[in-house]
Amino acid sequence: MTTLPVPPDPWSDLRCHTPARIGLGRSGVALPTAEVLRLAAAHAQARDAVHVVLDGAALDARLRSEGWRCVTVASRAASRHEYLRRPDLGRRLLPADAARVQAFATGSVDLAIVVGDGLSALAVQRHAPPLLTALHSALGDTLTLAPLVIATQARVALADE
C-alpha cells in the first residue's frame, strides 16, 4: 500500500509572525477538537484576567523607585464586579480623588499620563513600567510632565477628568 504525501501547510510560515488564530483546519464542518480546546482555554484565561485587580500600591512603589511622581486615584466603581457591570461608573473619578488631582494642577504641563487598569490589570501591572521607561527615554527632559496618575477600576474616559 502506498501512502500519499501530505501537502505542506500553507499557513505555517504565517503562524510564526502572529498570535492570531489562522488556518486552523477543519474536521467536517467544524474546527478540529484540539483547536476548539485551545480556544476554550484562551477564552477562560481572558475571562479570568478581567477579574484580576490591579496592585496599585506595588505599581506606585515601583514607578516611584524609577523616579516618577505618582498619584493614585479610583473611579466611582466600588468593586471589580461593579466596574464590569456599570461602565459609566468607571468613566468618572471619585469626587475626593478628582479634588486631589486638581490640587496637583498648580502649574503648566506639557503632558499628563494616566495609567488605568481597564479590562486587563495584569497587562498594566506588567507592561506599564517598561513602557513608561521607554517613553521617558524617548522624551528626555523636553517636556514638563504632570504627576503620573494611576487609576483603578478605570475606563478610558476617566482620563478626561
C-alpha positions as CSV (number, residue, x, y, z in Angstrom):
1,M,0.0,0.0,0.0
2,T,1.4,3.4,-0.9
3,T,0.9,6.5,1.2
4,L,0.2,9.8,-0.4
5,P,2.5,12.6,0.6
6,V,1.0,15.2,3.0
7,P,0.8,18.6,1.3
8,P,2.7,21.3,3.1
9,D,0.7,23.6,5.4
10,P,0.4,26.9,3.6
11,W,-0.3,28.7,6.9
12,S,2.8,27.5,8.8
13,D,5.0,30.4,7.7
14,L,2.4,33.0,8.6
15,R,1.8,31.5,12.1
16,C,5.3,32.3,13.3
17,H,4.5,36.0,12.7
18,T,1.3,36.4,14.5
19,P,-0.5,35.2,17.6
20,A,-3.8,35.3,15.6
21,R,-5.7,32.0,15.1
22,I,-5.2,31.5,11.3
23,G,-5.5,28.4,9.2
24,L,-6.9,26.2,12.0
25,G,-8.1,23.5,9.7
26,R,-11.4,21.6,9.6
27,S,-12.9,18.5,10.9
28,G,-16.0,18.0,8.8
29,V,-18.0,21.3,9.2
30,A,-16.3,22.2,12.5
31,L,-12.9,23.1,13.8
32,P,-10.6,20.3,14.9
33,T,-11.1,19.3,18.5
34,A,-7.6,20.4,19.5
35,E,-8.2,23.9,18.2
36,V,-11.6,24.1,20.0
37,L,-9.9,23.2,23.2
38,R,-7.2,25.7,22.8
39,L,-9.7,28.4,22.0
40,A,-11.8,27.5,25.1
41,A,-8.6,27.6,27.3
42,A,-7.7,31.0,25.9
43,H,-11.2,32.3,26.4
44,A,-11.2,31.1,30.1
45,Q,-7.8,32.8,30.7
46,A,-9.2,36.1,29.2
47,R,-12.3,35.9,31.4
48,D,-10.2,35.3,34.5
49,A,-7.9,38.2,33.6
50,V,-10.8,40.6,33.5
51,H,-11.4,39.9,37.2
52,V,-7.8,40.5,38.4
53,V,-7.5,43.6,40.5
54,L,-4.5,46.0,39.9
55,D,-2.0,46.1,42.7
56,G,-1.9,49.9,42.7
57,A,0.4,50.1,45.7
58,A,3.0,47.8,44.1
59,L,2.8,49.7,40.8
60,D,3.0,53.1,42.6
61,A,6.1,51.9,44.6
62,R,7.8,50.6,41.5
63,L,7.2,53.7,39.5
64,R,8.3,56.0,42.4
65,S,11.5,54.0,42.7
66,E,12.1,54.8,39.0
67,G,11.7,58.5,39.6
68,W,8.1,59.1,38.7
69,R,5.9,61.4,40.8
70,C,2.6,59.5,41.2
71,V,-0.9,60.0,42.5
72,T,-3.3,57.0,42.8
73,V,-7.0,57.5,42.2
74,A,-10.1,55.4,41.8
75,S,-13.2,55.5,39.7
76,R,-16.7,55.6,41.1
77,A,-16.9,51.8,40.7
78,A,-16.6,50.5,44.2
79,S,-15.5,47.0,43.2
80,R,-14.4,45.0,40.1
81,H,-17.8,43.4,39.9
82,E,-19.5,46.9,39.8
83,Y,-16.9,48.1,37.3
84,L,-17.7,45.3,34.9
85,R,-21.5,45.8,35.2
86,R,-21.5,49.6,35.3
87,P,-19.1,51.1,32.7
88,D,-20.5,54.6,33.4
89,L,-19.0,54.5,36.9
90,G,-15.6,53.5,35.6
91,R,-15.6,56.7,33.5
92,R,-15.8,59.1,36.5
93,L,-13.4,59.8,39.3
94,L,-14.4,59.6,42.9
95,P,-15.1,63.2,43.9
96,A,-12.3,63.2,46.6
97,D,-9.8,61.9,44.0
98,A,-10.9,64.5,41.4
99,A,-10.2,67.1,44.0
100,R,-6.7,65.6,44.8
101,V,-5.8,65.5,41.1
102,Q,-7.0,69.1,40.8
103,A,-4.7,70.1,43.7
104,F,-1.7,68.8,41.7
105,A,-2.6,71.2,38.8
106,T,-0.6,74.1,40.1
107,G,1.5,74.9,37.0
108,S,1.7,74.4,33.3
109,V,2.5,71.0,32.0
110,D,3.1,69.6,28.5
111,L,2.0,66.0,29.2
112,A,-0.3,64.2,31.6
113,I,-0.2,60.4,31.7
114,V,-2.9,58.2,33.1
115,V,-2.2,54.6,33.7
116,G,-5.6,52.9,34.1
117,D,-6.2,49.2,34.8
118,G,-9.0,48.9,32.3
119,L,-10.0,45.3,31.4
120,S,-6.6,43.9,32.0
121,A,-4.9,44.9,35.2
122,L,-2.4,42.2,34.7
123,A,-1.2,43.7,31.4
124,V,-0.9,47.1,33.1
125,Q,1.0,45.7,36.0
126,R,3.5,44.0,33.7
127,H,3.8,46.5,30.8
128,A,3.3,50.0,32.2
129,P,6.7,50.3,33.9
130,P,8.7,49.3,30.8
131,L,6.5,51.4,28.6
132,L,7.0,54.5,30.8
133,T,10.7,53.9,31.0
134,A,10.9,53.8,27.2
135,L,8.7,56.9,26.9
136,H,10.9,58.8,29.4
137,S,14.0,57.8,27.5
138,A,12.5,58.9,24.2
139,L,11.2,62.2,25.6
140,G,14.2,63.1,27.7
141,D,13.7,66.3,29.5
142,T,12.0,68.1,26.6
143,L,8.5,68.2,28.3
144,T,7.1,69.2,31.6
145,L,5.2,66.2,33.0
146,A,2.3,66.2,35.4
147,P,2.4,63.6,38.2
148,L,1.6,60.2,36.8
149,V,-1.9,59.2,37.6
150,I,-2.5,55.5,38.5
151,A,-6.3,54.9,38.2
152,T,-8.1,51.8,39.4
153,Q,-11.4,50.5,38.0
154,A,-10.7,52.9,35.2
155,R,-12.4,53.1,31.8
156,V,-10.8,55.2,29.0
157,A,-13.0,58.2,29.5
158,L,-11.7,58.5,33.1
159,A,-8.7,60.4,31.8
160,D,-11.0,63.2,30.5
161,E,-11.5,64.3,34.1
